């Protein structure tokens, strides 16, 4: 009964259909907000948002079927199917059918009386103009970049790149940083709808802090590279890059552009340079979030608006010798997730395992929309209603192509590299940075085998075509 009453106390203030402001960033790892424990980064506006709402501290993406991890993440977010079901309809014909059936997030809310708006990065094989009422400044999946932005800084310390110089285009293309253009659009939209009574769904998709990681000089100046701390799990080279499908055929140069941003082996200086630019891009983005929230307040809509802030996935920035998101480690699978607004508990944390795509059913439930059967993700309202609500998922799995698989059960985590028949086993409670691989300890072998079998069964239930039955760790 206590749970039911708590749930009703959360839901009742929102029966008038709240507005939704959904802010999605790109490549932002879960540990990049000061209020959530990172004393090195400066994010005053996200800190304020976290204090005004609830932060989910175990928010995952399921992985991807190719190197552009954001495509899979954003596709799942748009229509609510999990990884392999999303991959199955990742083609123009099924995309047209999806639109025709009205089975996308903005269409479902539009049918419930919402005005829908999109601006920013669009990396999904569906035209946003077909599913949103308004679309402004749609950006491609990857901004223009230059060879000077890769394999840097050089071994001799030289670096041709300048993250604050608009000559390199990238996020500066057009003369103004894309993050600022996105907020200009949002401010105009809020001014337009100030007098309207119908609810709105605003989807703002920042391309930052995805590389090329660029920001105005004032934000770079916040982070002198020599003062940037190396991650606790720093490695010059990750020993399983070939098994992960991250190296080209000669095994020397990264296959993926993400991993080619700095030379191998990684040096402490190179990692400090890249982390400096990563943090600067996030602090600049944080300033734009502050502008968005100020414009929302000015519009008079803030008291009736639920705000969700998250990212499409995380990123390695020197952790484990990696620089991309095509891996199964926490820094790359996990994203921040903040939710604030009427009825949402303030300044609270929730440890339950969730998917960032749970934002979709959560908003539908808050809007009073019945969840369609095709949505495989879960509403977060039970966790918001009761601090200690049991997790709706006992375990999580993730995948990258046919080269990596992962399962997390409680605080235990198993990573599998099928092509080399390699497993890695971590105790996240004692080893949150995933440094000490316990897979080959005699006392752990039975548990590793159990987790491997559980992973096989769960992947099969989710429709994974990869067959792991041919070997046993």
C-alpha positions as CSV (number, residue, x, y, z in Angstrom):
1,X,0.0,0.0,0.0
2,X,2.9,2.4,0.8
3,X,4.2,1.9,-2.7
4,X,0.8,2.6,-4.3
5,X,0.3,5.8,-2.3
6,X,3.7,7.0,-3.2
7,X,3.1,6.2,-6.8
8,X,-0.1,8.2,-6.8
9,X,1.5,11.1,-5.0
10,X,4.0,11.3,-7.9
11,X,1.5,10.9,-10.7
12,X,-1.3,13.1,-9.5
13,X,0.4,16.5,-10.1
14,X,1.1,15.4,-13.7
15,X,-2.4,14.4,-14.8
16,X,-2.7,17.6,-16.8
17,X,-0.2,16.2,-19.4
18,X,3.3,17.7,-18.6
19,X,5.5,19.2,-21.2
20,X,8.7,17.2,-21.9
21,X,12.1,18.7,-22.5
22,X,14.4,15.9,-23.6
23,X,18.1,16.8,-23.9
24,X,20.4,14.2,-25.5
25,X,24.2,14.6,-25.7
26,X,26.7,12.5,-27.6
27,X,29.5,10.5,-26.1
28,X,29.1,11.8,-22.6
29,X,30.1,9.3,-20.0
30,X,28.3,8.8,-16.7
31,X,31.1,10.3,-14.6
32,X,31.2,13.7,-16.2
33,X,28.9,15.7,-13.9
34,X,30.4,17.4,-10.9
35,X,27.4,16.8,-8.7
36,X,27.6,13.1,-9.3
37,X,31.1,12.8,-8.0
38,X,33.6,14.3,-10.4
39,X,35.5,17.0,-8.6
40,X,37.6,17.8,-11.7
41,X,34.9,18.9,-14.1
42,X,32.9,22.1,-14.0
43,X,29.1,21.7,-14.7
44,X,27.2,24.2,-12.6
45,X,24.0,24.0,-14.6
46,X,23.8,20.3,-14.7
47,X,24.7,20.2,-11.0
48,X,21.7,22.5,-10.4
49,X,19.5,20.2,-12.5
50,X,20.7,17.1,-10.6
51,X,19.9,18.8,-7.3
52,X,16.4,19.7,-8.5
53,X,15.6,16.2,-9.6
54,X,16.7,12.5,-9.5
55,X,19.8,11.0,-11.0
56,X,19.9,7.4,-12.1
57,X,23.5,6.2,-11.5
58,X,23.4,2.9,-13.5
59,X,22.1,4.0,-16.9
60,X,23.1,1.8,-19.8
61,X,23.1,1.6,-23.6
62,X,22.7,-1.9,-25.0
63,X,25.5,-1.6,-27.5
64,X,25.5,-1.5,-31.3
65,X,25.6,-3.5,-34.5
66,X,28.3,-1.4,-36.1
67,X,30.9,1.3,-35.2
68,X,28.5,4.2,-35.1
69,X,27.1,3.2,-31.7
70,X,24.9,6.3,-31.6
71,X,22.8,4.9,-34.5
72,X,21.7,1.9,-32.5
73,X,21.2,3.9,-29.3
74,X,19.1,6.6,-31.0
75,X,17.1,4.1,-33.0
76,X,16.1,2.1,-29.8
77,X,15.2,5.4,-28.2
78,X,13.0,6.4,-31.1
79,X,10.8,3.3,-31.3
80,X,11.4,1.3,-28.1
81,X,12.7,-1.9,-29.6
82,X,15.8,-3.5,-28.0
83,X,19.1,-4.1,-29.9
84,X,18.4,-6.9,-32.3
85,X,14.8,-6.0,-33.0
86,X,16.1,-2.5,-33.8
87,X,18.8,-3.9,-36.1
88,X,16.2,-5.9,-37.9
89,X,14.2,-2.8,-38.9
90,X,17.3,-0.7,-39.6
91,X,16.5,-0.2,-43.3
92,X,14.4,2.2,-45.5
93,X,11.5,-0.1,-46.1
94,X,10.9,-0.9,-42.5
95,X,11.5,2.7,-41.6
96,X,8.7,3.8,-43.9
97,X,6.4,1.2,-42.3
98,X,7.3,2.4,-38.8
99,X,6.4,5.9,-39.7
100,X,3.2,4.8,-41.4
101,X,2.1,2.9,-38.3
102,X,2.9,5.9,-36.0
103,X,5.2,3.8,-33.8
104,X,7.8,6.4,-33.0
105,X,8.2,8.5,-29.8
106,X,7.1,11.9,-31.2
107,X,4.2,10.3,-33.1
108,X,2.9,8.6,-30.0
109,X,3.0,11.9,-28.1
110,X,1.5,13.9,-31.0
111,X,-1.4,11.5,-31.0
112,X,-1.9,12.4,-27.3
113,X,-2.1,16.1,-28.1
114,X,1.5,17.2,-28.0
115,X,3.3,19.6,-30.2
116,X,6.6,18.0,-31.2
117,X,9.9,19.7,-32.0
118,X,13.4,18.5,-32.9
119,X,16.7,20.2,-33.4
120,X,20.3,18.9,-33.5
121,X,22.1,15.7,-34.4
122,X,20.0,13.2,-36.3
123,X,21.7,9.8,-36.9
124,X,18.8,7.6,-37.5
125,X,17.6,6.2,-40.9
126,X,14.3,8.0,-40.7
127,X,13.5,11.5,-41.8
128,X,12.7,13.6,-38.7
129,X,10.4,15.8,-40.8
130,X,8.0,12.9,-41.2
131,X,7.6,12.4,-37.4
132,X,8.0,15.8,-35.8
133,X,5.9,18.9,-36.2
134,X,8.9,21.2,-36.4
135,X,12.5,20.4,-37.3
136,X,15.3,23.0,-37.1
137,X,19.0,22.8,-37.9
138,X,19.2,19.0,-38.4
139,X,22.8,17.9,-38.2
140,X,24.5,14.9,-39.7
141,X,25.9,12.0,-37.7
142,X,29.5,13.2,-38.0
143,X,30.6,16.9,-38.5
144,X,33.3,17.7,-41.0
145,X,36.6,16.7,-39.6
146,X,40.2,16.9,-40.8
147,X,43.2,14.6,-40.7
148,X,45.0,17.1,-38.4
149,X,42.5,16.0,-35.7
150,X,43.8,12.4,-35.7
151,X,46.9,10.7,-34.3
152,X,47.5,13.7,-32.0
153,X,49.5,14.9,-30.1
154,X,52.5,13.6,-31.9
155,X,55.2,11.6,-30.2
156,X,57.5,14.7,-30.2
157,X,54.8,16.7,-28.4
158,X,53.8,18.7,-31.5
159,X,50.1,19.2,-32.2
160,X,48.6,21.0,-35.3
161,X,45.1,21.0,-33.9
162,X,43.5,23.8,-32.0
163,X,40.1,23.0,-30.4
164,X,39.1,26.7,-30.2
165,X,40.0,27.6,-33.8
166,X,36.9,27.8,-36.2
167,X,39.2,27.2,-39.2
168,X,38.9,23.4,-38.5
169,X,35.1,23.6,-39.0
170,X,33.7,20.5,-37.2
171,X,31.3,21.9,-34.6
172,X,32.3,25.4,-35.7
173,X,31.0,25.0,-39.2
174,X,29.1,28.1,-40.2
175,X,31.1,30.3,-37.8
176,X,29.2,29.5,-34.6
177,X,29.5,26.5,-32.4
178,X,26.7,23.9,-33.1
179,X,25.8,23.7,-29.4
180,X,25.0,27.4,-29.4
181,X,23.0,27.2,-32.6
182,X,20.9,24.5,-31.1
183,X,20.1,26.6,-28.1
184,X,19.3,29.6,-30.3
185,X,16.7,27.4,-32.0
186,X,15.3,26.4,-28.6
187,X,15.0,29.9,-27.4
188,X,13.0,30.9,-30.5
189,X,10.7,27.9,-30.0
190,X,10.0,28.8,-26.4
191,X,9.2,32.3,-27.4
192,X,6.8,31.0,-30.0
193,X,4.8,28.7,-27.7
194,X,4.7,30.9,-24.6
195,X,1.0,31.6,-25.1
196,X,0.0,28.2,-26.3
197,X,-1.9,25.8,-24.0
198,X,-1.2,22.5,-25.6
199,X,1.7,20.5,-24.2
200,X,5.0,20.2,-26.0
201,X,7.7,17.6,-26.5
202,X,11.0,19.1,-27.3
203,X,13.9,16.8,-28.4
204,X,17.2,18.6,-28.4
205,X,20.2,16.5,-29.6
206,X,23.6,18.0,-29.0
207,X,26.5,16.7,-31.1
208,X,28.9,17.6,-28.3
209,X,31.0,16.3,-26.6
210,X,31.6,14.0,-29.6
211,X,34.8,14.6,-31.4
212,X,36.1,16.8,-32.8
213,X,36.0,18.0,-29.2
214,X,35.9,21.8,-29.7
215,X,35.0,24.6,-27.4
216,X,35.6,28.4,-27.0
217,X,39.0,29.2,-25.5
218,X,37.5,30.3,-22.2
219,X,36.3,26.7,-21.5
220,X,39.6,25.2,-22.6
221,X,41.3,27.6,-20.2
222,X,39.4,25.9,-17.3
223,X,41.5,22.8,-17.7
224,X,45.3,23.1,-18.0
225,X,46.3,19.8,-19.5
226,X,49.2,19.3,-17.1
227,X,46.7,19.4,-14.2
228,X,44.3,16.8,-15.7
229,X,44.4,13.6,-13.7
230,X,44.9,10.3,-15.5
231,X,42.1,7.8,-15.1
232,X,42.8,5.1,-12.5
233,X,42.5,2.5,-15.2
234,X,44.8,4.2,-17.7
235,X,46.7,1.8,-20.0
236,X,49.1,2.6,-22.9
237,X,47.5,-0.2,-25.0
238,X,44.6,-2.4,-24.4
239,X,45.7,-6.1,-24.9
240,X,42.4,-7.3,-26.5
241,X,41.9,-4.6,-29.2
242,X,42.2,-7.1,-32.0
243,X,39.6,-9.5,-30.5
244,X,37.3,-6.5,-30.0
245,X,37.5,-5.7,-33.7
246,X,39.3,-2.4,-33.0
247,X,42.5,-2.9,-35.0
248,X,43.1,-3.2,-38.7
249,X,44.5,-6.3,-40.3
250,X,48.2,-5.6,-39.6
251,X,47.3,-5.1,-35.9
252,X,49.1,-1.8,-35.7
253,X,46.7,1.0,-36.6
254,X,43.1,1.3,-35.1
255,X,40.4,0.2,-37.4
256,X,37.9,2.7,-35.9
257,X,38.3,6.4,-36.3
258,X,37.5,6.9,-32.6
259,X,40.6,4.9,-31.6
260,X,42.7,6.7,-34.1
261,X,42.4,10.1,-32.4
262,X,45.7,9.5,-30.5
263,X,48.7,7.4,-31.4
264,X,49.2,3.9,-29.9
265,X,50.6,3.4,-27.4
266,X,48.8,6.1,-25.5
267,X,51.0,8.4,-23.5
268,X,49.9,10.2,-20.3
269,X,50.4,13.6,-22.1
270,X,48.1,12.5,-25.0
271,X,45.4,11.4,-22.7
272,X,45.6,14.6,-20.7
273,X,45.2,16.6,-23.9
274,X,42.2,14.7,-25.0
275,X,40.5,14.7,-21.6
276,X,41.1,18.5,-21.4
277,X,39.2,19.0,-24.6
278,X,36.5,16.5,-23.6
279,X,35.9,18.4,-20.3
280,X,36.0,21.7,-22.1
281,X,33.3,20.6,-24.6
282,X,31.1,19.3,-21.7
283,X,31.5,22.6,-19.7
284,X,30.6,24.6,-22.8
285,X,27.6,22.3,-23.3
286,X,26.7,22.8,-19.7
287,X,26.6,26.6,-20.3
288,X,24.1,25.9,-23.1
289,X,21.9,23.8,-20.9
290,X,21.8,26.8,-18.6
291,X,20.6,29.0,-21.4
292,X,17.9,26.4,-22.3
293,X,16.6,26.2,-18.7
294,X,16.6,30.0,-18.5
295,X,14.5,30.2,-21.7
296,X,12.1,27.6,-20.4
297,X,11.7,29.6,-17.2
298,X,11.1,32.8,-19.2
299,X,8.4,31.1,-21.2
300,X,6.4,30.4,-18.1
301,X,6.3,26.7,-18.9
302,X,8.9,25.5,-16.4
303,X,6.5,24.5,-13.6
304,X,4.7,22.1,-16.0
305,X,7.7,20.6,-17.7
306,X,9.5,17.4,-17.0
307,X,13.2,17.6,-18.0
308,X,15.2,14.6,-18.9
309,X,19.0,14.9,-19.6
310,X,21.0,11.9,-20.8
311,X,23.5,10.8,-23.5
312,X,23.4,8.2,-26.2
313,X,26.2,6.3,-24.5
314,X,29.4,6.9,-22.7
315,X,33.1,7.1,-23.9
316,X,36.6,6.0,-23.1
317,X,39.0,8.9,-22.9
318,X,42.2,7.1,-22.0
319,X,40.5,4.5,-19.7
320,X,41.9,1.0,-20.5
321,X,44.0,2.5,-23.3
322,X,40.8,3.2,-25.3
323,X,39.4,6.3,-26.9
324,X,36.0,5.2,-28.2
325,X,32.7,3.8,-27.1
326,X,32.9,0.4,-28.9
327,X,33.6,-1.6,-25.8
328,X,31.9,-3.2,-22.9
329,X,33.3,-1.2,-20.0
330,X,31.3,1.0,-17.7
331,X,32.8,4.3,-18.9
332,X,31.5,3.5,-22.4
333,X,28.2,1.7,-21.8
334,X,26.9,4.1,-19.0
335,X,25.5,7.6,-19.5
336,X,24.3,10.2,-17.1
337,X,20.5,10.3,-16.6
338,X,18.8,13.2,-14.8
339,X,15.1,13.7,-14.5
340,X,13.5,16.8,-12.9
341,X,10.1,18.5,-12.8
342,X,6.7,18.5,-11.1
343,X,6.3,15.5,-8.9
344,X,9.9,14.3,-9.4
345,X,11.9,13.8,-6.1
346,X,14.5,16.4,-5.7
347,X,18.2,15.8,-5.0
348,X,17.9,12.1,-4.9
349,X,19.9,9.2,-6.5
350,X,18.6,5.9,-7.8
351,X,20.9,2.9,-8.2
352,X,18.6,0.6,-10.2
353,X,19.9,-0.8,-13.5
354,X,18.1,1.1,-16.3
355,X,18.4,1.8,-20.0
356,X,18.6,5.4,-21.2
357,X,15.8,4.3,-23.6
358,X,13.5,3.9,-20.6
359,X,12.9,7.7,-21.2
360,X,10.4,6.7,-23.9
361,X,7.9,4.7,-21.8
362,X,8.4,7.0,-18.8
363,X,7.2,10.0,-20.8
364,X,4.3,8.1,-22.3
365,X,3.2,7.0,-18.8
366,X,3.4,10.5,-17.5
367,X,1.4,11.7,-20.5
368,X,-1.3,9.1,-19.8
369,X,-0.6,7.1,-22.9
370,X,-1.0,3.3,-22.7
371,X,2.3,1.6,-23.5
372,X,2.2,-0.2,-26.8
373,X,3.2,-3.9,-26.8
374,X,6.2,-3.2,-29.1
375,X,8.0,-1.1,-26.5
376,X,10.5,-3.3,-24.8
377,X,11.9,-0.8,-22.3
378,X,10.4,0.1,-18.9
379,X,8.9,3.1,-17.2
380,X,11.0,4.6,-14.4
381,X,8.0,5.8,-12.4
382,X,8.1,3.0,-9.9
383,X,11.7,3.9,-9.0
384,X,10.8,7.6,-8.8
385,X,7.8,6.8,-6.5
386,X,9.8,4.7,-4.0
387,X,13.5,5.1,-3.2
388,X,14.0,1.4,-2.5
389,X,11.8,-0.1,-5.2
390,X,13.3,-3.4,-6.4
391,X,14.9,-3.3,-9.8
392,X,12.7,-4.5,-12.7
393,X,15.8,-6.1,-14.2
394,X,17.9,-8.7,-12.5
395,X,20.6,-8.5,-15.1
396,X,21.8,-6.4,-18.1
397,X,23.4,-7.6,-21.3
398,X,25.2,-5.6,-24.0
399,X,26.8,-6.3,-27.4
400,X,29.1,-4.9,-30.0
401,X,28.8,-6.5,-33.5
402,X,29.8,-10.2,-33.2
403,X,33.0,-9.4,-31.3
404,X,31.9,-8.4,-27.8
405,X,29.2,-9.4,-25.3
406,X,28.6,-8.4,-21.7
407,X,26.3,-9.4,-18.8
408,X,26.0,-7.6,-15.5
409,X,24.2,-9.4,-12.6
410,X,24.1,-7.3,-9.4
411,X,27.7,-6.1,-8.9
412,X,29.2,-8.9,-11.0
413,X,30.2,-8.4,-14.6
414,X,31.4,-10.7,-17.3
415,X,32.8,-9.5,-20.6
416,X,33.2,-12.0,-23.5
417,X,35.3,-11.7,-26.7
418,X,34.0,-14.6,-28.7
419,X,36.5,-14.6,-31.6
420,X,39.4,-15.2,-29.2
421,X,37.3,-17.1,-26.6
422,X,38.4,-14.7,-23.9
423,X,36.4,-13.8,-20.8
424,X,36.9,-11.0,-18.2
425,X,35.2,-11.0,-14.9
426,X,35.0,-8.0,-12.5
427,X,33.6,-7.3,-9.1
428,X,32.2,-3.8,-9.6
429,X,31.6,-3.3,-5.8
430,X,35.2,-3.7,-5.0
431,X,36.6,-2.7,-8.4
432,X,34.4,0.0,-10.0
433,X,37.1,0.9,-12.5
434,X,37.4,-2.6,-13.8
435,X,41.1,-3.1,-13.3
436,X,41.4,-6.5,-11.6
437,X,40.2,-9.3,-13.9
438,X,39.2,-12.3,-11.8
439,X,38.2,-14.6,-14.6
440,X,41.1,-17.0,-14.1
441,X,41.1,-17.3,-10.4
442,X,40.4,-20.8,-9.4
443,X,37.8,-19.8,-6.8
444,X,35.9,-17.8,-9.5
445,X,35.8,-20.3,-12.4
446,X,32.5,-21.9,-11.4
447,X,30.8,-18.5,-11.1
448,X,32.3,-17.4,-14.4
449,X,30.8,-20.5,-16.1
450,X,27.4,-19.8,-14.5
451,X,27.4,-16.2,-15.8
452,X,28.5,-17.3,-19.2
453,X,25.5,-19.7,-19.4
454,X,23.2,-17.0,-18.2
455,X,24.6,-14.7,-20.8
456,X,24.0,-17.2,-23.5
457,X,20.4,-17.7,-22.5
458,X,19.6,-14.1,-22.2
459,X,21.1,-13.2,-25.6
460,X,19.1,-16.0,-27.1
461,X,15.9,-14.7,-25.6
462,X,16.6,-11.2,-26.9
463,X,17.1,-12.5,-30.5
464,X,20.9,-12.3,-30.7
465,X,22.0,-14.4,-33.8
466,X,25.5,-15.0,-32.4
467,X,26.0,-18.7,-31.3
468,X,28.1,-19.0,-28.1
469,X,27.4,-22.7,-27.7
470,X,30.7,-23.9,-29.3
471,X,32.9,-23.2,-26.3
472,X,32.9,-22.8,-22.5
473,X,35.2,-20.7,-20.4
